[in-house]
């Protein structure tokens, strides 16, 4: 922590200090959650609980930014524009999360059918 402050603050100032705080807190939280999960012995579904929501956040934010860059070119950035941007991002996130949940449940369903010996689960025409 001190080494990162020593290296970053002289080069990029307060932004280096903020980056150091963010990085150290992220590492601390990750280690704490990992220790908690190993002590309590809980299995976390990484794809459905971490990766899919993170991917949905990234995609919804990027799509919202793209949509607003085409729609609102000359308008001033004010509270109304910000509110519309936030609402669009939230709506896209909810829609993408629902889509991801549906895809994950379909994949699990197909995997369970294949595991139980149902060969029809492996055909491509069943995935509609």
C-alpha positions in Angstrom: 0.0 0.0 0.0 2.7 2.5 1.0 4.8 1.5 -2.0 1.9 2.1 -4.4 1.3 5.5 -2.8 5.1 6.3 -3.1 5.1 5.3 -6.8 1.7 6.7 -8.0 1.2 10.0 -6.1 4.3 11.8 -7.4 3.4 10.8 -11.0 -0.3 11.3 -11.2 -1.2 13.1 -7.9 -4.5 12.7 -6.2 -5.7 10.3 -9.0 -2.9 7.9 -8.0 -4.0 8.0 -4.4 -7.6 7.3 -5.3 -6.5 4.5 -7.6 -4.4 3.1 -4.7 -7.4 3.2 -2.3 -9.6 1.6 -4.8 -7.1 -1.2 -5.6 -6.4 -2.0 -2.0 -10.1 -2.0 -1.0 -10.8 -4.3 -4.0 -8.0 -6.7 -2.9 -9.1 -6.6 0.7 -12.8 -7.3 -0.2 -11.8 -10.2 -2.5 -9.6 -11.8 0.2 -12.3 -11.4 2.8 -15.0 -12.9 0.6 -12.7 -15.8 -0.3 -11.9 -16.5 3.3 -15.6 -16.3 4.3 -16.6 -18.7 1.5 -13.9 -21.2 2.5 -14.8 -21.1 6.2 -18.5 -21.4 5.7 -18.1 -23.8 2.8 -20.6 -22.2 0.4 -20.4 -22.8 -3.3 -20.9 -19.7 -5.3 -22.2 -20.0 -8.9 -19.6 -17.7 -10.4 -21.2 -17.5 -13.9 -24.7 -16.8 -12.8 -23.9 -14.7 -9.8 -20.9 -12.7 -10.8 -19.9 -12.9 -14.5 -23.4 -12.6 -16.0 -24.5 -9.5 -13.9 -21.1 -7.8 -14.6 -21.4 -8.5 -18.3 -25.0 -7.1 -18.2 -23.8 -3.9 -16.5 -21.0 -3.4 -19.0 -23.2 -4.1 -22.0 -26.2 -1.9 -20.8 -23.9 1.0 -20.0 -22.1 0.8 -23.4 -25.5 0.4 -25.3 -26.9 3.4 -23.4 -23.9 5.5 -24.2 -24.1 4.6 -27.9 -27.9 5.3 -28.0 -27.4 8.6 -26.3 -24.5 9.6 -28.6 -26.8 9.2 -31.6 -30.0 10.6 -30.1 -28.7 13.6 -28.2 -25.9 15.3 -30.0 -26.5 19.0 -29.6 -28.5 19.1 -26.4 -26.8 20.4 -23.2 -25.9 17.9 -20.5 -28.4 18.6 -17.7 -30.2 16.8 -15.0 -33.0 15.6 -17.4 -30.5 14.1 -19.8 -28.7 12.4 -17.0 -31.9 11.0 -15.6 -32.9 9.7 -19.0 -29.5 8.1 -19.4 -29.7 6.4 -16.0 -33.3 5.1 -16.6 -32.3 3.7 -20.1 -29.2 2.0 -18.6 -31.4 0.5 -15.8 -34.0 -0.7 -18.3 -31.4 -2.3 -20.5 -29.7 -3.9 -17.4 -33.0 -5.4 -16.3 -33.8 -6.7 -19.8 -30.3 -8.2 -20.2 -30.4 -9.8 -16.8 -33.7 -11.4 -17.6 -32.3 -12.7 -20.9 -29.2 -14.0 -19.2 -31.2 -15.8 -16.6 -33.3 -17.4 -19.3 -30.3 -18.5 -21.2 -28.6 -19.9 -18.1 -31.7 -21.8 -17.1 -32.1 -23.3 -20.6 -28.5 -24.4 -20.6 -28.9 -26.0 -17.1 -32.1 -27.7 -18.3 -30.4 -29.1 -21.4 -27.4 -30.3 -19.3 -29.7 -32.1 -16.8 -31.6 -33.7 -19.7 -28.3 -34.9 -21.3 -27.1 -36.1 -17.9 -30.3 -38.2 -17.4 -29.9 -39.8 -20.8 -32.4 -37.9 -22.8 -30.8 -37.7 -26.2 -33.3 -35.2 -27.6 -31.8 -32.5 -25.4 -28.7 -32.6 -27.6 -30.4 -31.8 -30.9 -30.1 -28.3 -32.2 -33.8 -27.9 -33.2 -34.8 -28.2 -29.6 -33.2 -24.8 -28.7 -35.9 -22.4 -29.8 
